[in-house]
Amino acid sequence: MRVLVTGGSGFIGSHVVDQLLAREHEPVILDTTPSPHHPWVTAVVGDLTHPETVLGAARDVGAIIHLAAVADVNDVFADPVRAGAVNVHGTQMVLEAARHENIGRVVYASTVWVYGNAPVEGEIDEDAPLAHPSHVYTATKLAGEMYCNAYRELYGVESTILRFGIPYGPRARPAAVIPSFVARAQQGDALTIAGDGNQTRQFVYVEDLAEGVVLALEQASARRIYNLVGDEETSVRQIADTVRAVVGDVPLVHGPERPADVRLGHISGARAATELGWTASTSFADGVRRYVDWISIADRLAVPATPG
Ligand SMILES: NC(=O)c1ccc[n+]([C@@H]2O[C@H](COP(=O)([O-])OP(=O)(O)OC[C@H]3O[C@@H](n4cnc5c(N)ncnc54)[C@H](O)[C@@H]3O)[C@@H](O)[C@H]2O)c1
């Protein structure tokens, strides 16, 4: 199937393109940045917020995997209006294109941050009630989910909502916690942990995540929401220890506690396991090892570590 991947030049999108190619689909990238990872793949270099660009890119595709977004919370903080334009209006442009071109499916990339401060005791699944977001990034991603629902109800545009855990792995942004710890350890510098480092997150190795995204194209996952998360809870302290075990035994220092982060309970991946047959199979230690191997090869070949 010909599949449009918005944001296909980005971190997650580039792995989704790999997965589509591996499964003999025909990816088409729509991104403001040409892909450094797949320069041979058909691409529309243009802006999601321009309706004609999205309509043109969506011609003759069977599905759209919509990943393009202002995805870095620091960029959202710096320019919340642009984040709204891309993440909310841009998502609506994708749904409009799907409506006009009668495209069978939109797969929408949301985030587990929508569960921030959810009023739930115990494990959180896709039916959990959501609290109002306290960050513009989360507000835009949740708005995108709402537009998916509304376009389905009003116009019959079929969509699947995927709530991603925190991805890491090859091509990750250098400023993210794992890349920055790896870079510091490779230089022999100490790793700084804010507070006691006991706060945990559910990471997901990006190649596993991309596999789940492509599995969500299956017919049965229309109208469904899936959490794509790793099951392991990994603390900042464990990240640091894993990086020290893989890269080198640099010192650890403790810095002051950061202002209270959004509370996230343990998120269940059971629905994706049952319905998509997907689990994040790469352990955290293996994923960090694979990331470090990739960094070494990318450094030797001077492959761009990040798009753009
Ligand atoms: N990285 C994470 O921690 C994370 C977690 C949960 C969900 N997500 C979601 O996954 C998706 C992909 O995130 P990522 O980490 O790969 O981000 P990324 O920044 O690496 O990729 C996003 C891509 O979108 C492109 N883009 C941005 N604005 C555009 C526009 N106006 N028109 C066309 N293309 C545009 C960028 O050039 C980039 O290539 C996003 O929707 C993000 O919200 C990311």
The ligand as an SDF file (V2000), in Angstrom:
LIG
                    3D

 44 48  0  0  0  0  0  0  0  0999 V2000
    9.7480   12.0120   20.7470 N   0  0  0  0  0  0  0  0  0  0  0  0
    8.8860   11.8530   21.7460 C   0  0  0  0  0  0  0  0  0  0  0  0
    9.2690   11.8700   22.9200 O   0  0  0  0  0  0  0  0  0  0  0  0
    7.4160   11.6040   21.4610 C   0  0  0  0  0  0  0  0  0  0  0  0
    6.6220   11.0070   22.4430 C   0  0  0  0  0  0  0  0  0  0  0  0
    5.2650   10.8060   22.1940 C   0  0  0  0  0  0  0  0  0  0  0  0
    4.7210   11.2140   20.9750 C   0  0  0  0  0  0  0  0  0  0  0  0
    5.4970   11.7960   20.0460 N   0  0  0  0  0  0  0  0  0  0  0  0
    4.8750   12.2220   18.7840 C   0  0  0  0  0  0  0  0  0  0  0  0
    5.4650   11.4810   17.7210 O   0  0  0  0  0  0  0  0  0  0  0  0
    5.5400   12.2840   16.5510 C   0  0  0  0  0  0  0  0  0  0  0  0
    6.9410   12.2610   15.9900 C   0  0  0  0  0  0  0  0  0  0  0  0
    7.8450   12.7900   16.9640 O   0  0  0  0  0  0  0  0  0  0  0  0
    9.4230   12.7630   16.7690 P   0  0  0  0  0  0  0  0  0  0  0  0
   10.0320   12.5670   18.0940 O   0  0  0  0  0  0  0  0  0  0  0  0
    9.7980   11.8650   15.6450 O   0  0  0  0  0  0  0  0  0  0  0  0
    9.6830   14.2820   16.3730 O   0  0  0  0  0  0  0  0  0  0  0  0
   10.6990   14.8980   15.3180 P   0  0  0  0  0  0  0  0  0  0  0  0
   10.7940   16.3630   15.6430 O   0  0  0  0  0  0  0  0  0  0  0  0
   11.9410   14.1030   15.2110 O   0  0  0  0  0  0  0  0  0  0  0  0
    9.9010   14.7090   13.9500 O   0  0  0  0  0  0  0  0  0  0  0  0
    8.8370   15.5470   13.5810 C   0  0  0  0  0  0  0  0  0  0  0  0
    8.9750   15.8380   12.0960 C   0  0  0  0  0  0  0  0  0  0  0  0
    7.8930   16.6810   11.7060 O   0  0  0  0  0  0  0  0  0  0  0  0
    8.3980   17.6270   10.7980 C   0  0  0  0  0  0  0  0  0  0  0  0
    7.5510   18.8190   10.8220 N   0  0  0  0  0  0  0  0  0  0  0  0
    7.4320   19.7270   11.8180 C   0  0  0  0  0  0  0  0  0  0  0  0
    6.5960   20.7010   11.4670 N   0  0  0  0  0  0  0  0  0  0  0  0
    6.1540   20.3920   10.2210 C   0  0  0  0  0  0  0  0  0  0  0  0
    5.2590   21.0260    9.3180 C   0  0  0  0  0  0  0  0  0  0  0  0
    4.6620   22.1860    9.6240 N   0  0  0  0  0  0  0  0  0  0  0  0
    5.0340   20.4330    8.1410 N   0  0  0  0  0  0  0  0  0  0  0  0
    5.6370   19.2770    7.8040 C   0  0  0  0  0  0  0  0  0  0  0  0
    6.5100   18.6300    8.6110 N   0  0  0  0  0  0  0  0  0  0  0  0
    6.7600   19.2000    9.8070 C   0  0  0  0  0  0  0  0  0  0  0  0
    9.8020   17.9440   11.2770 C   0  0  0  0  0  0  0  0  0  0  0  0
   10.6090   18.4940   10.2370 O   0  0  0  0  0  0  0  0  0  0  0  0
   10.2790   16.5770   11.7310 C   0  0  0  0  0  0  0  0  0  0  0  0
   10.9760   15.8910   10.7010 O   0  0  0  0  0  0  0  0  0  0  0  0
    5.0210   13.6670   16.9460 C   0  0  0  0  0  0  0  0  0  0  0  0
    3.6730   13.7710   16.5540 O   0  0  0  0  0  0  0  0  0  0  0  0
    5.1420   13.6890   18.4420 C   0  0  0  0  0  0  0  0  0  0  0  0
    4.2100   14.5600   19.0280 O   0  0  0  0  0  0  0  0  0  0  0  0
    6.8400   11.9900   20.2360 C   0  0  0  0  0  0  0  0  0  0  0  0
  1  2  1  0
  2  3  2  0
  2  4  1  0
  4  5  1  0
  4 44  2  0
  5  6  2  0
  6  7  1  0
  7  8  2  0
  8  9  1  0
  8 44  1  0
  9 10  1  0
  9 42  1  0
 10 11  1  0
 11 12  1  0
 11 40  1  0
 12 13  1  0
 13 14  1  0
 14 15  2  0
 14 16  1  0
 14 17  1  0
 17 18  1  0
 18 19  2  0
 18 20  1  0
 18 21  1  0
 21 22  1  0
 22 23  1  0
 23 24  1  0
 23 38  1  0
 24 25  1  0
 25 26  1  0
 25 36  1  0
 26 27  1  0
 26 35  1  0
 27 28  2  0
 28 29  1  0
 29 30  1  0
 29 35  2  0
 30 31  1  0
 30 32  2  0
 32 33  1  0
 33 34  2  0
 34 35  1  0
 36 37  1  0
 36 38  1  0
 38 39  1  0
 40 41  1  0
 40 42  1  0
 42 43  1  0
M  CHG  2   8   1  16  -1
M  END
$$$$
